[in-house]
Amino acid sequence: MWSGSGITADTVRGVIANRSAVIVSDMNVPSAAALTKYGRSIRLDARQVHIDTVRSLAQDIATVQPEVVVAIGGGTIIDAAKIATLGARSSSTFTYLMEHALRSGLTVLPPAQPSTDLVAIPTTVGTSTETNSVGILATSHGYRLIVGHSLRPRHAIIDSDNLDSLPDSALRAGALEALLRLAGVSTSTSGNERAHRDAVVIARSILDAANSDLGSSATRLRVARLSAATQRTGALRGRDPYAARHWYVANEVAFALSVSKMSATAAIIGAIWTRICAGDHRWGTKDSLEAFWRAMTERAMLPREPVAGVTALIESWSIERPSRPDDRSMREIAAASELAWGNRRPMLRGVGEKDVREVLEESLWAADEPALRADRSLHEYEEVNT
């Protein structure tokens, strides 16, 4: 991984090193234009990327047969390039992936070594897609999770110049995403002392950086590096890979309401953590979450209780929440969550449509009062489950 300021063009040129290349970029990112001279340029509109876009992109890459694929953009563009590059290398794996993703929320790819160098250049922060082995595929049924070692980019370039145009709100939303990735896995009983220590150190650093001067290029670079570090250190190692259970519900909320994943997360995280803190092991382990949150907030001006703490953090960072869904939307989100992730599946094992519907009912939506909502949810849940 390379990081710095103004390093993108020189680093890309060095990595390509006279090899054939395809440059996949977001047409809404002006800085991407400078890279088109290094290979065949394919420009996408991140707002319109879906399964057919990825299929077409895979065909275009397969036609060129490049030695290097460079992807510059947010998580949507990089994920599309990751999946399409795999498709260009292995038509059989790609066919399996595309068909399975239409039937299941999670697709695990067979082991394979990437034969094409993939260079990921993020223009947003928080997803860590530039350093992870995961891709998100938008289908007509929802956002699907694709997992496999062959999706991990060979190179990542984090350049503060590519982050300068991000509004502060987007930077803080990305910081929250990275924080909750660490907090989510902390709800698992598996793991070890090193994983806990690394997670706490990174989380504290993210919290400090996101509360400092976000107009500084150095701060933006630091937040981006720390987000990537969640995947490159021992923080997630040895943990339950499905422990961040808020992600699956937020995924369905985001798809159904056409909002960002972090806007959806900001709404539902408190209701899910309320269940964890009330002892519902289907969502996570109370002691593990509380230990992580206490350690992470040791130097911060935040409540030490996780539900109150995360609610206060979301408020202080002005993370927007969506409006409360109507009854029909709640039913559809709850049903989709069970179908894709719940019941006997390991992601939300034992969680059914009724459970998700209760989470949605008790979530904190745009017009709700934060303090009242957090206190009431915990009280009501404890009454029902005692």
C-alpha positions in Angstrom: 0.0 0.0 0.0 1.2 3.5 -0.9 0.0 6.6 0.8 0.8 10.3 0.6 -0.2 13.5 -1.2 -0.1 13.9 -4.9 1.4 10.4 -5.5 -1.3 8.8 -7.7 0.0 9.4 -11.2 3.6 8.5 -10.5 2.7 5.4 -8.5 0.3 4.2 -11.2 2.9 4.7 -13.8 5.4 2.8 -11.8 3.1 -0.1 -11.0 2.0 -0.5 -14.7 5.6 -0.3 -15.9 4.8 -0.5 -19.6 2.4 -3.4 -19.1 -1.1 -3.4 -20.7 -3.7 -1.8 -18.5 -7.4 -0.9 -18.2 -8.3 2.2 -16.1 -11.8 1.9 -14.5 -12.9 5.2 -13.1 -15.9 7.1 -11.8 -16.9 9.7 -14.4 -17.8 12.0 -11.5 -14.2 12.0 -10.2 -12.2 14.8 -12.0 -8.8 13.5 -10.9 -9.4 10.2 -12.7 -8.9 11.9 -16.1 -5.2 12.2 -15.5 -4.8 8.4 -15.5 -6.5 7.6 -18.8 -3.3 7.9 -20.7 -1.9 4.9 -19.0 -4.3 2.4 -20.6 -7.7 1.7 -22.0 -10.2 3.9 -20.2 -13.6 2.7 -19.0 -15.7 5.3 -17.2 -18.7 4.4 -15.1 -21.3 6.4 -13.3 -21.2 5.1 -9.7 -24.8 6.0 -9.1 -25.9 3.6 -11.9 -23.7 0.6 -11.2 -25.6 -2.7 -10.9 -25.1 -6.4 -11.8 -25.5 -5.7 -15.6 -22.9 -3.0 -15.4 -20.4 -5.4 -13.8 -21.2 -8.1 -16.4 -20.5 -5.6 -19.2 -17.4 -4.4 -17.5 -16.1 -8.0 -17.2 -16.6 -8.5 -20.9 -14.8 -5.3 -21.7 -11.8 -6.3 -19.5 -11.8 -9.8 -21.0 -11.6 -8.3 -24.5 -8.5 -6.3 -23.7 -6.9 -9.0 -21.5 -4.8 -6.5 -19.6 -2.0 -7.3 -17.2 -3.1 -4.5 -14.8 -6.5 -3.1 -13.9 -6.6 0.2 -12.1 -9.8 1.3 -10.3 -10.2 4.8 -9.1 -13.4 5.9 -7.3 -15.5 5.1 -4.3 -16.4 1.7 -3.0 -19.0 1.1 -5.7 -16.5 1.5 -8.5 -13.7 -0.4 -6.8 -16.0 -3.3 -6.0 -17.3 -3.4 -9.6 -13.7 -3.5 -10.8 -12.8 -6.3 -8.4 -15.6 -8.5 -9.4 -15.3 -7.8 -13.1 -11.6 -8.4 -13.1 -12.3 -11.8 -11.5 -14.9 -12.4 -14.2 -12.4 -11.6 -17.0 -9.9 -14.1 -15.6 -12.3 -17.0 -14.9 -15.6 -17.3 -16.8 -16.7 -20.3 -14.8 -16.2 -18.6 -11.4 -17.9 -15.5 -12.7 -20.9 -17.4 -13.9 -21.2 -19.2 -10.6 -20.9 -15.8 -8.7 -23.5 -14.1 -10.8 -26.0 -16.9 -10.6 -25.5 -17.6 -6.9 -25.8 -13.9 -6.0 -29.3 -13.8 -7.4 -30.3 -16.6 -5.0 -28.3 -15.8 -1.8 -27.1 -12.8 0.2 -23.6 -14.3 0.6 -21.4 -15.9 -2.1 -18.1 -17.4 -1.0 -15.7 -17.8 -4.0 -13.5 -20.9 -4.4 -9.8 -20.4 -3.7 -7.9 -18.8 -6.6 -4.8 -16.8 -7.0 -5.4 -13.5 -9.0 -3.5 -13.5 -12.3 -4.2 -9.8 -13.0 -2.7 -7.1 -10.9 -5.5 -4.9 -9.5 -4.7 -1.4 -8.3 -7.3 0.2 -6.0 -7.4 4.0 -5.6 -10.2 5.1 -3.2 -11.7 8.5 -3.4 -13.8 7.9 -0.3 -13.0 6.5 3.1 -14.6 3.9 5.4 -15.3 0.9 3.2 -11.7 -0.4 3.2 -12.5 -2.1 -0.1 -9.0 -1.2 -1.3 -7.5 -3.6 1.2 -10.2 -6.3 1.7 -11.3 -9.4 0.0 -15.0 -8.5 -0.3 -17.1 -7.0 -3.0 -20.7 -5.7 -3.0 -22.9 -6.5 -6.0 -26.1 -4.6 -6.6 -28.9 -6.9 -7.9 -32.6 -6.4 -8.4 -33.1 -8.2 -5.1 -30.7 -6.3 -3.0 -27.0 -5.7 -2.3 -25.1 -9.0 -2.3 -21.9 -9.8 -0.4 -19.2 -11.6 -2.4 -16.2 -12.9 -0.5 -13.0 -14.4 -1.7 -9.2 -14.0 -1.5 -9.1 -13.4 -5.3 -11.0 -10.1 -4.8 -8.3 -8.5 -2.7 -6.4 -5.8 -4.7 -2.7 -6.4 -5.2 -2.0 -2.7 -4.7 -3.7 0.2 -2.9 -2.9 3.9 -3.4 -4.3 6.3 -0.8 -3.7 9.9 -1.9 -5.0 12.8 0.1 -5.4 14.7 -3.2 -8.2 12.3 -4.1 -10.0 12.9 -0.7 -9.8 16.7 -0.6 -13.2 17.2 -2.3 -15.0 15.0 0.2 -17.4 17.0 2.5 -16.7 16.7 6.2 -19.9 14.8 6.6 -18.8 12.1 4.2 -15.4 11.8 5.9 -17.0 11.4 9.3 -19.5 8.8 7.9 -16.5 6.9 6.6 -14.8 7.1 10.0 -18.0 5.8 11.6 -18.0 2.9 9.2 -14.5 1.9 10.1 -15.2 2.3 13.9 -18.3 0.2 13.7 -16.5 -2.5 11.7 -14.2 -2.8 14.7 -17.0 -2.5 17.2 -19.1 -5.1 15.3 -16.4 -7.8 15.5 -15.9 -7.0 19.1 -19.3 -8.4 19.9 -17.9 -11.9 19.1 -16.6 -14.1 21.9 -13.9 -15.4 19.6 -10.6 -13.6 19.0 -7.6 -13.0 21.1 -5.9 -10.3 23.2 -3.8 -9.0 20.2 -7.0 -8.6 18.1 -8.7 -6.7 20.9 -5.6 -4.5 21.5 -5.2 -3.7 17.8 -8.9 -2.9 17.4 -8.9 -0.5 20.4 -5.7 1.3 19.3 -7.1 1.8 15.7 -10.5 2.8 17.0 -9.1 5.4 19.4 -7.0 6.8 16.6 -10.0 7.1 14.2 -12.0 8.8 16.9 -9.2 11.3 17.5 -8.6 12.0 13.8 -12.3 12.4 13.0 -12.7 14.9 15.8 -9.8 17.1 14.7 -9.4 19.5 11.7 -11.0 17.7 8.8 -9.9 20.5 6.5 -6.4 19.3 6.8 -5.1 17.0 4.1 -3.0 15.2 6.7 -6.1 14.4 8.8 -8.0 13.1 5.8 -5.0 10.9 4.8 -4.8 9.6 8.4 -8.5 8.7 8.5 -8.2 6.9 5.2 -5.0 5.0 6.3 -6.7 4.0 9.6 -9.7 2.7 7.7 -7.4 0.6 5.6 -5.5 -0.6 8.7 -8.7 -2.3 10.0 -8.0 -4.9 7.3 -4.2 -4.9 7.4 -3.6 -5.4 11.2 -4.6 -8.1 13.6 -7.8 -6.2 14.6 -10.2 -8.5 12.7 -8.0 -11.6 12.8 -9.4 -14.7 14.5 -12.9 -13.1 14.9 -16.3 -14.4 13.8 -16.4 -13.1 10.2 -20.1 -12.4 10.6 -20.0 -10.7 14.0 -20.8 -7.2 12.7 -24.5 -8.1 12.6 -25.8 -4.6 12.2 -24.3 -4.6 8.7 -26.8 -7.1 7.3 -29.9 -5.2 8.5 -28.4 -1.8 7.4 -27.7 -3.4 4.0 -31.4 -4.1 3.5 -32.5 -0.7 4.9 -30.2 1.0 2.5 -31.4 -0.9 -0.5 -35.1 -0.5 0.3 -35.0 3.2 1.2 -32.3 4.1 -1.5 -30.1 5.7 1.2 -26.4 5.3 2.0 -25.3 2.3 4.1 -24.1 4.6 6.9 -27.3 6.6 7.0 -29.1 3.2 7.4 -26.6 2.1 10.0 -27.0 5.3 12.0 -30.7 4.5 12.3 -30.5 0.9 13.4 -27.3 0.5 15.3 -28.7 1.6 18.7 -31.6 -0.8 18.5 -29.3 -3.7 17.7 -26.8 -2.8 20.5 -29.7 -2.5 22.9 -30.4 -6.1 22.3 -26.8 -7.1 22.7 -26.6 -5.2 26.0 -29.8 -6.8 27.2 -28.2 -10.2 26.7 -29.6 -11.4 23.3 -26.7 -13.5 22.1 -28.1 -13.8 18.6 -26.9 -10.2 17.9 -23.7 -10.4 19.9 -22.0 -10.7 23.3 -22.6 -8.0 25.9 -19.4 -8.3 27.8 -17.2 -8.1 24.7 -19.0 -5.1 23.3 -18.9 -3.2 26.6 -15.2 -4.0 27.1 -14.4 -2.7 23.6 -16.5 0.5 24.0 -15.1 1.3 27.4 -11.5 1.0 26.2 -12.2 2.9 22.9 -13.8 5.8 24.7 -11.4 6.0 27.6 -10.1 9.4 26.4 -13.2 10.6 24.6 -16.1 12.8 25.8 -18.6 10.0 25.1 -20.9 8.0 27.4 -19.2 4.7 28.5 -22.5 2.7 27.9 -22.4 1.5 24.3 -26.0 2.4 23.2 -25.8 5.9 24.7 -22.3 6.3 23.5 -22.9 5.4 19.8 -26.0 7.5 19.8 -24.1 10.5 21.1 -21.3 9.9 18.6 -23.7 9.8 15.7 -25.3 13.0 16.9 -22.1 14.8 17.4 -20.8 13.9 13.9 -24.2 14.9 12.4 -24.6 11.6 10.5 -27.9 11.8 8.7 -30.6 9.2 9.3 -33.4 8.3 6.9 -37.0 9.1 7.7 -39.0 6.3 9.4 -40.2 3.7 6.8 -43.9 3.1 6.5 -45.4 -0.2 7.6 -45.1 -1.8 4.2 -41.4 -0.9 3.8 -40.7 -2.3 7.3 -42.4 -5.6 6.4 -40.4 -5.8 3.2 -37.1 -5.0 4.9 -37.7 -7.5 7.6 -38.7 -10.2 5.2 -35.7 -9.5 3.0 -33.3 -9.6 6.0 -34.5 -13.0 7.0 -34.5 -14.4 3.5 -30.9 -13.2 2.7 -29.2 -13.4 6.0 -31.3 -14.8 8.8 -32.8 -18.0 10.2 -30.3 -20.8 9.8 -27.7 -18.7 8.0 -24.6 -17.9 10.0 -24.9 -14.1 9.4 -28.0 -13.6 11.5 -28.5 -17.1 12.9 -31.8 -17.5 14.7 -33.0 -14.1 13.7 -36.3 -14.0 11.9 -38.6 -11.5 10.2 -40.3 -10.6 13.5 -37.0 -9.9 15.2 -35.9 -7.5 12.4 -39.3 -5.8 12.4 -38.9 -5.1 16.1 -35.4 -3.6 15.5 -36.8 -1.4 12.8 -39.7 -0.3 15.0 -37.3 0.7 17.8 -34.6 2.2 15.6 -33.8 5.9 15.7 -35.1 7.6 12.5 -34.7 11.2 11.4 -37.5 12.7 13.4 -37.0 10.8 16.6 -35.5 12.2 19.8 -32.1 10.5 20.4 -31.8 10.4 24.2 -35.4 9.4 24.8 -35.3 6.8 22.1 -32.1 5.1 23.4 -33.3 5.0 27.0 -36.8 3.8 26.1 -35.6 1.1 23.8 -33.3 -0.5 26.4 -36.0 -0.3 29.1 -38.7 -1.8 26.9 -36.4 -4.6 25.7 -35.3 -5.5 29.2 -38.9 -5.6 30.3 -39.9 -8.0 27.5 -36.9 -10.3 28.1 -36.9 -10.6 31.9 
